[in-house]
Amino acid sequence: MIAALQIVLAITSFLLIVLILLHKGKGGGLSDLFGGGMSSSLGGSSVAERNLDRITIALALIWVAAIVALGLLLK
């Protein structure tokens, strides 16, 4: 059980990194440093961005659940 949770944690950690890097910069911060501030805003979020947000939040919840479960099992 612990090994399965560790695998889930590793996979979700990697996927969260990838998904967070796919998000469009909202201005300010490090996104401007790498050219994120040069794109113009079209005044709304697209369906793809909303879906990316939903997938990222769902994956983050799975990540948190895996950490809590590992913490309880290892305690």
N, C-alpha and C positions, 0 to 999 in steps of 0.2 A: 504494500500500500504506500509506504514511504517513497519507494523508488518511482512508482507511478506518479505521485504528486510532484516529485522533483523533476520528472520529465515534462509534466504539464507546466510547471513553473518556468523551466528553461525555454520551452517553445513559446509560451505566452510572453515572456520577457523579450525574446527576439522579435516577435510580431508587433509588440507594443512599440519598440524602438522604430521599426520600419514604418508603422502607421503614423506615429507622431511626426516623423520626418517628412511624411507625405502631405501633412497639413500645410495650408497656405499661411504665410506670415500675416499677422494682423497689423503690422507697422510697429516700429520701435524695437528696441532690444537687438538680439543677435541676428534676427532675420534681415535687418537693414544692412548689417555688416557684410552679408554674403549676397547682396543684390535683391533681397526680398522687398525692399521699399520702392523699387523702380517700377513695379507693376501697378497698373491703375485698378482701382476698385470699381466694379460694375454695379454697386449698390445693392447687392443681395447675394445670398449663398445659393449655389446651384444644388441640384438633387444629388450630384456626386459628392459634394462636400458634406451635405447633411447625412448621407449614408456612411461616409467615412467617419463622421463624428459618432454615429450610432454604433458602428462596428468597434471603434476605439473604446467607447464607454463599456460596451458589453465585454470586450476582452479585458479591460481593466478590472471589471467586477470578478471575472474568472480568476485573474491574477491575484487579487486580494483574497478571494476564497481559498485559493491554493496555499497562500502564505499562512492564513489563519489555521487551516487544517494541518499544515506541516508543523506549525508552532504547537498546536494541541497534541499532536501525535508524538512529537519529540520531547514534550514536557512530561 
